[in-house]
Amino acid sequence: MTAVFFDFAGTLFSDRALRDAHLRQLAFVARAAGVEATDEELRAAYRQGMGVAYRAAAVESYYSHRTLFGAAFAAAATALGGTIDEATATEAVDRQYRATLEEVVLRPDCLETLTTLRQATIHVQVVSNIDDEQFDPLLERLGLVDVIDAWTSSEEAGSCKPDAAIYHLALAKAGSTPERALFVGDSLRHDVEGPAALGMRTAWLPPRPDADPGDAHPDAVIHALGDVLDLVGLGAVR
C-alpha cells in the first residue's frame, strides 16, 4: 500500500457532533421564513431540502457546495411552509461555514493515525467534496496540514465524488496506482463505490453502528480511524 486517502466530513470528524451547531442555522432560516418549528421539524425539513438540492446537483460531475447548501436551506424553508430569498440562503451558508470552523473536533485517534501512516512512508491525503473557502481554513485550524502529504478538493479537481476525475487527481498527487491505494470514508457512494470502480481498495466507516452497506461491498468495515493501521499492516492505534 503506497497511499491512503481519507474523506473529510463524517470521516476525520463526525458530522453528528455538529448537529446542535448547525441547528442554529436552521432556526435562522425558519425565523427568516416567518415559520415556527420544533428542532425535529427543522432537522426533518433540512433532510428534505438537502435531498431536493442534491438530486438537482448530482446529475453534474461538479457542483459548488456553497450553491448546494444554499439550495438546501431554500428548499428547507419551503418544506417548513415558508420562503427565503437568495441573500438569506447565502447568509445561512456563511453562518454554517463559520459554525463548522469554530466547533468541529477531530476524531480522537485521527492525528495519531495519520502521523503513524506518514512515518511508515505511506502517502496520506484528504480528498473531499468541499469548497476551498471552507476546506483550507479547516485543515489549518485542525492541524491537519502538518500530518498529511496533500489534499484534494472537489473545487480544485472540478469534479465531485463519485466522478472519476477527483480520484485521478488524488492518485496523481500521490504518485500511486489505484491497486496500491486505500480509500477511507463514511459515504458508500462517494468513498466506496466511486474509488472501487477505479480499482482502489476501500474501508467504510459507517455513519451509525446499525448502518447497512446494502449493495455496496467495501473491502473492510472499520469502527475507528486507527483500524486503518491494521489494514496496512501497522497495528491499530490503541
C-alpha positions in Angstrom: 0.0 0.0 0.0 1.6 3.3 -1.1 -1.3 5.7 -0.4 -4.2 6.1 1.9 -6.9 8.6 1.0 -9.4 9.9 3.6 -12.7 11.6 3.2 -13.1 14.7 5.4 -16.5 15.4 6.9 -18.1 12.4 8.5 -14.7 10.6 8.5 -11.9 12.6 10.1 -14.6 14.3 12.2 -18.1 13.3 13.0 -21.0 15.3 11.4 -23.3 14.2 14.2 -21.1 16.2 16.7 -22.1 19.4 14.8 -25.8 18.8 14.9 -26.5 21.4 17.6 -24.2 24.0 16.0 -26.0 23.5 12.6 -29.4 23.6 14.2 -28.8 27.3 14.9 -28.7 27.9 11.1 -32.0 26.1 10.6 -33.6 28.2 13.3 -32.3 31.3 11.5 -33.8 30.1 8.2 -37.2 29.4 10.0 -37.2 32.9 11.5 -36.4 34.5 8.2 -39.2 32.4 6.6 -41.7 33.5 9.3 -42.2 29.9 10.5 -42.2 28.4 13.9 -40.9 24.8 14.2 -39.6 22.3 16.7 -36.0 21.1 16.5 -37.1 17.8 15.0 -39.2 19.6 12.4 -36.2 21.8 11.5 -34.0 18.8 11.0 -36.6 16.9 9.0 -37.1 19.9 6.8 -33.3 20.2 6.2 -33.1 16.5 5.3 -35.9 17.0 2.8 -34.3 20.2 1.5 -30.9 18.6 1.1 -32.5 15.7 -0.8 -34.1 18.2 -3.2 -30.8 20.1 -3.6 -28.6 17.1 -4.0 -30.8 15.4 -6.6 -30.6 18.5 -8.7 -26.9 18.9 -8.3 -25.7 15.3 -8.5 -26.6 15.0 -12.2 -23.4 17.1 -12.8 -19.9 15.9 -12.4 -19.1 19.0 -10.5 -21.1 21.5 -8.4 -20.3 24.2 -5.9 -21.1 23.1 -2.4 -21.9 26.7 -1.4 -24.6 26.6 -4.1 -25.7 23.1 -2.9 -26.1 24.2 0.7 -27.8 27.4 -0.3 -30.4 25.4 -2.3 -30.8 23.0 0.6 -31.7 25.9 3.0 -34.1 27.4 0.5 -35.8 24.0 0.0 -35.9 23.5 3.8 -37.8 26.8 4.1 -40.2 25.6 1.5 -40.7 22.3 3.4 -41.5 24.3 6.5 -44.2 26.2 4.6 -42.3 29.5 4.0 -39.7 31.0 1.7 -36.4 32.8 1.9 -34.6 34.9 -0.6 -31.1 34.3 -2.1 -29.4 36.7 0.3 -30.8 34.8 3.3 -29.8 31.5 1.9 -26.3 32.9 1.4 -26.2 34.2 5.0 -27.3 30.8 6.2 -24.4 29.1 4.4 -22.0 31.7 5.8 -23.3 31.0 9.3 -22.9 27.3 8.8 -19.4 27.5 7.5 -18.4 29.7 10.5 -20.0 27.3 13.0 -18.3 24.3 11.4 -14.9 26.1 11.6 -15.4 27.2 15.2 -16.8 23.9 16.6 -15.6 21.0 14.6 -13.4 18.5 16.6 -11.3 15.7 15.0 -12.0 12.0 16.0 -9.8 11.1 19.0 -7.4 8.8 17.0 -7.2 11.0 13.9 -3.9 12.8 14.3 -2.1 9.7 15.7 -3.4 7.5 12.8 -2.3 9.9 10.1 1.1 10.5 11.7 1.7 6.8 12.0 0.9 6.2 8.3 3.3 9.0 7.2 6.0 7.7 9.4 5.7 4.4 7.6 6.3 6.4 4.3 2.7 5.9 3.2 1.3 8.9 1.3 -1.6 10.4 3.3 -4.2 12.7 1.6 -7.6 14.1 2.3 -10.0 14.0 -0.6 -13.2 15.9 -0.1 -16.3 17.2 -1.8 -15.9 20.7 -0.3 -15.2 24.2 -1.5 -11.7 25.6 -0.9 -13.1 28.5 1.2 -14.1 26.0 3.8 -11.5 23.3 3.2 -8.3 25.3 3.6 -9.1 27.0 6.9 -10.4 23.8 8.4 -7.3 21.9 7.5 -5.2 24.7 9.1 -7.2 25.1 12.3 -7.4 21.3 12.9 -3.6 20.9 12.5 -4.0 18.5 9.5 -1.6 20.3 7.2 1.2 19.1 9.5 0.2 15.4 9.3 -0.8 14.9 5.6 1.1 14.9 2.4 -1.6 16.6 0.2 -5.2 17.4 -0.1 -7.7 17.5 -3.0 -10.9 19.4 -3.0 -13.8 19.0 -5.5 -13.3 22.6 -6.4 -9.7 22.1 -7.3 -10.5 19.0 -9.3 -13.6 20.4 -10.9 -15.1 17.1 -10.0 -17.2 15.8 -7.1 -17.0 12.3 -5.8 -18.1 9.8 -7.2 -17.0 11.3 -10.5 -13.7 9.7 -11.5 -11.7 12.9 -12.1 -11.2 13.8 -8.5 -9.8 10.3 -7.7 -7.5 10.5 -10.7 -6.1 13.8 -9.4 -5.6 12.4 -5.9 -3.8 9.4 -7.3 -1.5 11.6 -9.5 -0.6 13.7 -6.4 0.3 10.5 -4.5 2.2 9.0 -7.4 0.2 5.8 -6.8 -1.8 3.4 -8.9 -5.4 2.5 -7.8 -4.4 -1.0 -6.9 -1.9 0.3 -4.4 -4.2 2.8 -2.7 -6.9 2.6 0.0 -9.8 5.0 0.3 -11.4 5.5 3.7 -14.7 7.2 4.3 -18.3 7.1 5.5 -20.2 7.5 2.3 -20.9 4.3 0.4 -21.4 6.1 -2.9 -18.5 8.6 -2.6 -16.0 6.7 -0.6 -16.7 3.0 -1.5 -18.4 2.7 -4.9 -16.5 5.6 -6.6 -13.0 4.5 -5.6 -13.7 0.8 -6.1 -14.8 1.5 -9.7 -11.2 2.6 -10.4 -9.7 -0.4 -8.6 -8.9 1.1 -5.2 -9.4 -0.9 -2.0 -12.0 0.7 0.3 -12.6 0.9 4.1 -16.1 2.0 5.2 -16.6 3.9 8.5 -20.4 3.6 9.0 -22.1 6.8 10.0 -24.1 4.8 12.5 -23.5 1.5 14.2 -26.6 0.0 12.6 -25.8 1.3 9.1 -26.3 -1.3 6.3 -23.9 -1.3 3.3 -26.7 -2.6 1.1 -25.4 -3.5 -2.4 -22.0 -1.8 -1.8 -19.1 -4.0 -1.0 -16.3 -2.3 1.0 -13.2 -4.3 1.4 -13.3 -3.6 5.1 -15.7 -2.1 7.6 -13.9 -0.1 10.4 -15.2 1.5 13.6 -12.3 3.8 14.3 -9.7 5.5 12.2 -7.0 3.6 14.0 -8.3 0.4 12.5 -6.8 1.6 9.2 -3.4 0.8 10.6 -4.3 -2.9 10.9 -5.4 -2.8 7.2 -2.0 -1.7 6.1 -0.1 -3.9 8.5 0.9 -1.4 11.1 -1.3 -2.3 14.0 -4.2 -0.2 15.3 -3.9 2.9 17.5 -5.0 1.9 21.0 
